[in-house]
Each structure stands twice: as C-alpha cells, then as structure tokens.
Amino acid sequence: MAKKQFSSSFQDIFSPTDSHLLKEEFIKSPEDNDDKIQRTTLLLSRQTYKTIKAIAYWERKQIKDIIEEALDIYLNSIDEKELEKAIIQFEADSVKSPAGRVLHQ
C-alpha cells in the first residue's frame, strides 16, 4: 500500500477559507424561475425536529416543505404594514461589506 501525499498541513484543516465564511448559496426554485432559495441552517430542539420529520413522513413531503409551509402561515399572520416596516428597518440597519457580504450592526 502506497503512502498518500497530502499537500496541506494539519493546521490548514482548522483555518477558515473564503468559501466557509458567510457563505450564501442561491438556488433556483423549481416552482418559480424568478424566485431564489436561500440555504440556511436551523437549530431546533430534538423534539421539534422529530415532530417535523414525522409530519413530513406522514404527509409524504420533504422537511423543508413542512417548515416553509409553517413559516408562510406565520408570515401571513403578521400585519402587512408591520412586516413592511420590519423589512425596511432591517435593510437600513444592514451594511454591505466590499465582498458583498451582509453584516449586521
């Protein structure tokens, strides 16, 4: 068995790269060609995740679809003017860095 040749050092494993810092990925939605999907990570309690997973299984849907439906219901319950104010304030408080990354104050 031949020895493997590694081009990077052990310390490189723990060094962040540009691709790992504030990475944003946009994917075209299959339902709407003009809408983009944002990839994100959610931290949920195990019980909440287990429940969402069970509902997705029971309804033969993907977990992301169950979460998106729940968020749609929540967002539709908020007064439209209040939601618009929140979005405007959020965008005003967000500052873009030279690399195009959004930084929040």
Wavefront OBJ file of the C-alpha trace (Angstrom):
o trace
v 0.000 0.000 0.000
v 1.486 3.359 -1.049
v 1.656 6.341 1.273
v -0.735 9.156 0.482
v 0.734 12.532 -0.351
v -1.085 15.411 1.353
v -0.414 18.892 0.011
v -1.737 20.786 3.046
v -0.636 20.739 6.651
v -2.635 19.651 9.698
v -3.169 23.310 10.702
v -4.901 24.011 7.358
v -7.813 21.853 8.499
v -8.688 24.392 11.189
v -8.044 27.533 9.133
v -11.198 29.072 7.655
v -11.275 29.661 3.936
v -13.223 32.263 1.995
v -15.708 29.619 0.910
v -16.566 28.845 4.548
v -17.035 32.457 5.720
v -20.601 33.772 5.480
v -21.274 31.548 2.519
v -24.555 32.271 0.809
v -25.914 29.951 -1.811
v -28.849 30.780 -4.026
v -30.602 28.019 -5.886
v -33.309 28.444 -8.489
v -36.663 27.278 -7.209
v -38.230 24.602 -9.422
v -41.690 26.152 -8.881
v -40.783 29.730 -9.807
v -37.881 30.629 -12.064
v -37.734 34.207 -10.708
v -37.597 33.170 -7.023
v -34.346 32.080 -5.420
v -33.961 29.804 -2.431
v -31.591 30.650 0.422
v -29.740 27.745 2.004
v -29.505 28.117 5.791
v -29.009 26.133 8.972
v -31.641 25.920 11.689
v -31.118 24.901 15.275
v -34.208 23.112 16.580
v -34.901 21.118 19.692
v -34.738 17.401 19.054
v -38.427 17.021 19.855
v -39.416 19.750 17.376
v -37.232 18.213 14.672
v -38.604 14.741 15.375
v -42.172 16.067 15.128
v -41.478 17.904 11.849
v -39.793 14.812 10.455
v -42.781 12.644 11.434
v -45.217 15.080 9.787
v -43.085 15.127 6.629
v -43.054 11.331 6.596
v -46.795 11.096 7.224
v -47.665 13.623 4.513
v -45.005 12.278 2.104
v -43.322 15.684 1.865
v -39.822 16.975 2.389
v -38.898 18.506 5.745
v -38.082 21.808 4.024
v -41.616 21.936 2.604
v -43.185 21.444 6.047
v -41.008 24.208 7.523
v -41.722 26.561 4.609
v -45.489 25.984 4.960
v -45.304 26.742 8.687
v -43.292 29.912 8.067
v -45.753 31.012 5.361
v -48.624 30.650 7.827
v -46.697 32.667 10.426
v -45.682 35.405 7.975
v -49.238 35.695 6.668
v -50.453 36.223 10.231
v -48.345 39.383 10.609
v -49.915 42.707 9.626
v -48.626 43.657 6.170
v -47.671 47.205 7.227
v -45.757 45.917 10.269
v -43.931 43.382 8.130
v -43.016 46.082 5.620
v -41.679 48.307 8.443
v -39.592 45.410 9.780
v -38.108 44.698 6.344
v -37.305 48.368 5.713
v -35.655 48.733 9.139
v -33.693 45.502 8.705
v -32.393 46.586 5.310
v -31.493 50.043 6.650
v -29.542 48.512 9.547
v -27.696 46.053 7.297
v -24.362 47.160 5.900
v -22.755 45.527 2.911
v -19.033 44.812 3.070
v -16.805 45.229 -0.015
v -17.054 41.473 -0.694
v -20.838 41.755 -0.923
v -21.473 40.029 2.383
v -24.199 41.423 4.602
v -23.010 42.473 8.044
v -25.478 43.392 10.774
v -24.720 46.166 13.214
l 1 2 3 4 5 6 7 8 9 10 11 12 13 14 15 16 17 18 19 20 21 22 23 24 25 26 27 28 29 30 31 32 33 34 35 36 37 38 39 40 41 42 43 44 45 46 47 48 49 50 51 52 53 54 55 56 57 58 59 60 61 62 63 64 65 66 67 68 69 70 71 72 73 74 75 76 77 78 79 80 81 82 83 84 85 86 87 88 89 90 91 92 93 94 95 96 97 98 99 100 101 102 103 104 105
